[in-house]
Amino acid sequence: MKPLKGIIDRFEEDIAVVEIDGVTQDFQKRFFPAAAKPGDFVEINGNQVTILHEETEKRRKEIEELMDELWED
């Protein structure tokens, strides 16, 4: 099975909601690292979930730049 990549949308009790290719899917929260939070890019390979720190940071910087452009005078 090919690993899935997505963005954590939110946590609901014992469920992690992850957006993958524009569609949300539910996964068992217990498989996610304790440090995982909404907005993190993750790779899901079976029951193993890895936070993709570089992709997460890149996305945060892009959002910050867009926000700066939006609020410029």
N, C-alpha and C positions, 0 to 999 in steps of 0.2 A: 504494500500500500504506500502510495506517495505521501510524503509529509504535507500537511496543510499549513498555510501561513495566513494569519489574520490579525485583527486588532481586538483587544479585549474591550467590549462595549460596557459591560457592567457585571456585577456579581449579585445574585439573588439567592440568599440562604446558601444551599449547597451546590448551586449551579453557576457556572461561568458562561456568560453570553458573549460569543466571539463573532465578529463580522468577518466573513470570508467571501471575497469577490462580491461585495454588496449585499450579501444575504447573511442574516444572523443564524447561528447554530448554538445549541446548548451542549455543554460538556460538564462532567463532574468536576467541581471545584477542587476536590482533593488531589487531583493530578497536577494542579498548578503550583508553581513555587510560592512560598509564603510572601515573597516580596512583590509578586505580580499585582498590578493595579490597572484600572481602566485607562485606556490610551496606549498601553504597552503592545508592541508588536510581538507576536509569539509564533513559534513553530510547534505544531502538534503532530506527533508521530506515535500513533497508537495511544498508549496511556502516558507517554512521556511528553511533557510540555517544557519548552525552553524559551526564555525571554530573549528576544533579539535586541540587545541593548543599542547597537549602532543604528539600526533602522528606527528604533523608538526615538533616539536622540535626533536623528535627521528629520523626522516628522515634526518633533517639537520645535526645532529651529525654523522649519518652513512655516509653521503656524505662527510663530512669533514674528517672522518677517512680514507675513500677510497682515497681521494685526497692526504692526508698526506702519505699514503703508496705508491701512484703513484710517488710522488716527492721525496721520500727518496733516499739517495745516496747508 
